[in-house]
Amino acid sequence: MKTEKRKRIDGIYKVLALYEDAIDDKNVVTFADYLTYVKKLSIMYDGFDNEEFYGLLNGLYKAGESIEFDNVKSIVFHMISIIDKG
């Protein structure tokens, strides 16, 4: 059984996976799917006691399609480290 921390980490990692799928023309996942998921996480983590974490999620959402893969990857792994430490 997955711990709550592991579920959170998996949920954040899914952001990167969805972004990768959205930039792949061969995939059916769209940027709208990616942004919908990021917005869902943003709402879910609104009460999370870490303003930086919430700010990173909102930043990903606001950046939309204009953000580069390396930046998404860096942000996702930073958010995972925040969860891992907390």
Contact map, one row per residue, 1 for C-alpha under 8 A:
11100000000000000000000000000000000000000000000000000000000000000000000000000000000000
11110110000000000000000000000000000000000000000000000000000000000000000000000000000000
11111110000000000000000000000000000000000000000000000000000000000000000000000000000000
01111111000000000000000000000000000000000000000000000000000000000000000000000000000000
00111111100000000000000000000000000000000000000000000000000000000000000000000000001100
01111111110000000000000000000000000000000000000000000000000000000000000000000000000000
01111111111000000000000000000000000000000000000000000000000000000000000000000000000000
00011111111100000000000000000000000000000000000000000000000000000000000000000000001000
00001111111110000000000000000000000000000000000000000000000000000000000000000001001100
00000111111111000000000000000000000000000000000000000000000000000000000000000000000000
00000011111111100000000000000000000000000000000000000000000000000000000000000000000000
00000001111111110000000000000000000000000000000000000000000000000000000000010011000000
00000000111111111000000000000000000000000000000000000000000000000000000000011001000000
00000000011111111100000000000000000000000000000000000000000000000000000000000000000000
00000000001111111110000000000000010011000000000000000000000000000000000000010000000000
00000000000111111111000000000000000000000000000000000000000000000000000110010000000000
00000000000011111111100000000000000000000000000000000000000000000000000000000000000000
00000000000001111111110000001000110000000000000000000000000000000000000000000000000000
00000000000000111111111000000010010000000000000000000000000000000000100100000000000000
00000000000000011111111100000000000000000000000000000000000000000000100000000000000000
00000000000000001111111100111100000000000000000000000000000000000000000000000000000000
00000000000000000111111110111110110000000000000000000000000000000000000000000000000000
00000000000000000011111110000110000000000000000000000000000000000000000000000000000000
00000000000000000001111111100000000000000000000000000000000000000000000000000000000000
00000000000000000000011111110000000000000000000000000000000000000000000000000000000000
00000000000000000000000111110000000000000000000000000000000000000000000000000000000000
00000000000000000000110111111100000000000000000000000000000000000000000000000000000000
00000000000000000000110011111100000000000000000000000000000000000000000000000000000000
00000000000000000100110000111110110000000000000000000000000000000000000000000000000000
00000000000000000000111000111111110000000000000000000000000000000000000000000000000000
00000000000000000010011000001111111000000000000000000000000000011000000000000000000000
00000000000000000000000000000111111100000000000000000000000000000000000000000000000000
00000000000000000100010000001111111110000000000000000000000000000000000000000000000000
00000000000000100110010000001111111111000000000000000000000000000000000000000000000000
00000000000000000000000000000011111111100000000000000000000010010000000000000000000000
00000000000000000000000000000001111111110000000000000000000000000000000000000000000000
00000000000000100000000000000000111111111000000000000000000000000000000000000000000000
00000000000000100000000000000000011111111100000000000000100110000000000000000000000000
00000000000000000000000000000000001111111110000000000000110010000000000000000000000000
00000000000000000000000000000000000111111111000000000000000000000000000000000000000000
00000000000000000000000000000000000011111111100000000000100000000000000000000000000000
00000000000000000000000000000000000001111111110000000100110000000000000000000000000000
00000000000000000000000000000000000000111111110000000000000000000000000000000000000000
00000000000000000000000000000000000000011111111000000000000000000000000000000000000000
00000000000000000000000000000000000000001111111100000100000000000000000000000000000000
00000000000000000000000000000000000000000111111100000100000000000000000000000000000000
00000000000000000000000000000000000000000001111110000000000000000000000000000000000000
00000000000000000000000000000000000000000000111111100100000000000000000000000000000000
00000000000000000000000000000000000000000000001111100000000000000000000000000000000000
00000000000000000000000000000000000000000000000111111100000000000000000000000000000000
00000000000000000000000000000000000000000000000111111110000000000000000000000000000000
00000000000000000000000000000000000000000000000001111111000000000000000000000000000000
00000000000000000000000000000000000000000000000001111111100000000000000000000010010000
00000000000000000000000000000000000000000100110101111111110000000000000000000000000000
00000000000000000000000000000000000000000000000000111111111000000000000000000000000000
00000000000000000000000000000000000000000000000000011111111100000000000000100010000000
00000000000000000000000000000000000001101100000000001111111110000000000000000000000000
00000000000000000000000000000000000000100100000000000111111111000000000000000000000000
00000000000000000000000000000000000000000000000000000011111111100000000000000000000000
00000000000000000000000000000000000001000000000000000001111111110010000100000000000000
00000000000000000000000000000000001001100000000000000000111111110000000000000000000000
00000000000000000000000000000000000000000000000000000000011111110000000000000000000000
00000000000000000000000000000000000000000000000000000000001111111110000000000000000000
00000000000000000000000000000010001000000000000000000000000111111110000000000000000000
00000000000000000000000000000010000000000000000000000000000000111111000000000000000000
00000000000000000000000000000000000000000000000000000000000000111111000000000000000000
00000000000000000000000000000000000000000000000000000000000100111111101100000000000000
00000000000000000000000000000000000000000000000000000000000000001111111100000000000000
00000000000000000011000000000000000000000000000000000000000000000011111110000000000000
00000000000000000000000000000000000000000000000000000000000000000001111111000000000000
00000000000000000000000000000000000000000000000000000000000000000011111111100000000000
00000000000000010010000000000000000000000000000000000000000100000011111111110000000000
00000000000000010000000000000000000000000000000000000000000000000000111111111000000000
00000000000000000000000000000000000000000000000000000000000000000000011111111100000000
00000000000000000000000000000000000000000000000000000001000000000000001111111110000000
00000000000110110000000000000000000000000000000000000000000000000000000111111111000000
00000000000010000000000000000000000000000000000000000000000000000000000011111111100000
00000000000000000000000000000000000000000000000000000000000000000000000001111111110000
00000000000100000000000000000000000000000000000000001001000000000000000000111111111000
00000000100110000000000000000000000000000000000000000000000000000000000000011111111100
00000000000000000000000000000000000000000000000000000000000000000000000000001111111110
00000000000000000000000000000000000000000000000000001000000000000000000000000111111111
00001001100000000000000000000000000000000000000000000000000000000000000000000011111111
00001000100000000000000000000000000000000000000000000000000000000000000000000001111111
00000000000000000000000000000000000000000000000000000000000000000000000000000000111111
00000000000000000000000000000000000000000000000000000000000000000000000000000000011111
